[in-house]
């Protein structure tokens, strides 16, 4: 897949968590939402969605990723806590 918009690289939650772990962070919180409104969600929901999307053919994945619900879920924010 090619990057979309101005993204040079789009990371999965699993990849982001590994980068944070390597930097010494031990706890993570995932938030989904848009337009300044975000809701903390269990990371397994985001990971399961990412895994399901990655298993699909690229054209189907792109169409689903363009849906508002998926954009909110994949427009992810991650907070990490060191300790």
N, C-alpha and C positions, 0 to 999 in steps of 0.2 A: 504494500500500500504506500502511496505517496502521501506526504504530509498535507493537511488541509489548512487553508487560511494562512496565517503567518507562522504556524508551528513548524519548526524544523524537525522536531521529534516529539511524539506523543508517548507518554509513559503509562503503563498499567499501574494499578495500585500496588501490585506485587513488586514491580521494579522500583517504585518510589520508596516502599518500605525497606527494601534491601539497601538502597543508597543511604537512607536515614540510619539504619542499623549500623552500617559501616562508619557513620559519623558519630556514633555513640548514643543515638536515641533509642529508647527502650519501649516507649508506649506511643500508640498512634490512634488518632481519631479521624474518621472520614465524615465529611459533610457534603451533602448534595444540595443543589438549588440554583437560583439565578436571581439577578437583579437585586442583590443585597440581602436576600432571604435564604438562609441555609438551615438545614436540619441535620443533626448528627444521626448517622445510620451505622448499623453493624457492618464492619468491613467485609464480612463474608457475603453480604448481599451484592456489594459492588464487585467483588472478585468473581462471584458466580455469574454475574451479568457479563463481565469482561471475557471470561472463559467461554461462555455460550456464544458471544459475538465472534470471538476469534475462531470458533469452529465452523462458522458459516462462510459461504463463498463471499468474496469481496463485494460484489454488487449488492447482495442482500444486506450485508453488514453496513454498507454506506447508506442504503435507504433507511434502515432501522435507526442508525446513528443520527439521521436528520430529523427524526420525530422528536417533538418537544419533550416527551417523557424521558427518552433516552438522553437527550442533550442535558437535561437536569441531572440525571444520574451520572453521566460521564463528564459533566462539567464540575468535576470533583475538586474539593479543597481538602487538604490534609494538614492536621496539626500533629506535631510530634513533641514528645516530652523526654528530656534527658534524665537519666537517674538510675 
